[in-house]
Amino acid sequence: LLQQQKRFNMTRSPSVLYRQLLREAKHMKDYNFRNYALRRIKLGFEEGKAMEGESSVEALSFGEQQLELLKRQSLLTRLYPSAKSVME
């Protein structure tokens, strides 16, 4: 629990979270998953620019959850690679 709190406090800044999400999305091996993740990250932060107060805290918390999900998903794509797509 203490480690989770430390990790959460380290990425409280939206710009740090944004960079971490982009970095992790670029590790995705599959072209379609990678581009979808990058597009959703950019769109989500565009929508969240105007948030203030409690809604911004909730958005950051959601972003943290998505970062953990993205880390797990990118690990799975590295462990079990799929065939190359035409786009790669």
Contacts in CASP RR format, 6 or more apart in sequence:
PFRMAT RR
TARGET T0000
AUTHOR 0000-0000-0000
METHOD contacts of the structure
MODEL  1
LLQQQKRFNMTRSPSVLYRQLLREAKHMKDYNFRNYALRRIKLGFEEGKA
MEGESSVEALSFGEQQLELLKRQSLLTRLYPSAKSVME
8 61 0 8 1.000
8 64 0 8 1.000
10 16 0 8 1.000
11 17 0 8 1.000
11 20 0 8 1.000
11 64 0 8 1.000
11 67 0 8 1.000
12 60 0 8 1.000
14 45 0 8 1.000
14 56 0 8 1.000
14 60 0 8 1.000
17 60 0 8 1.000
17 63 0 8 1.000
17 64 0 8 1.000
17 67 0 8 1.000
18 41 0 8 1.000
18 45 0 8 1.000
20 67 0 8 1.000
21 37 0 8 1.000
21 41 0 8 1.000
21 63 0 8 1.000
21 66 0 8 1.000
21 67 0 8 1.000
21 70 0 8 1.000
22 38 0 8 1.000
22 41 0 8 1.000
24 67 0 8 1.000
24 70 0 8 1.000
24 71 0 8 1.000
24 74 0 8 1.000
25 34 0 8 1.000
25 37 0 8 1.000
25 38 0 8 1.000
25 41 0 8 1.000
25 70 0 8 1.000
25 74 0 8 1.000
26 34 0 8 1.000
26 38 0 8 1.000
27 74 0 8 1.000
27 78 0 8 1.000
28 34 0 8 1.000
28 37 0 8 1.000
28 73 0 8 1.000
28 74 0 8 1.000
28 77 0 8 1.000
29 74 0 8 1.000
29 77 0 8 1.000
29 78 0 8 1.000
29 81 0 8 1.000
29 82 0 8 1.000
30 77 0 8 1.000
30 82 0 8 1.000
30 85 0 8 1.000
31 85 0 8 1.000
31 87 0 8 1.000
31 88 0 8 1.000
32 85 0 8 1.000
32 87 0 8 1.000
33 73 0 8 1.000
33 77 0 8 1.000
37 70 0 8 1.000
48 56 0 8 1.000
48 59 0 8 1.000
51 59 0 8 1.000
END
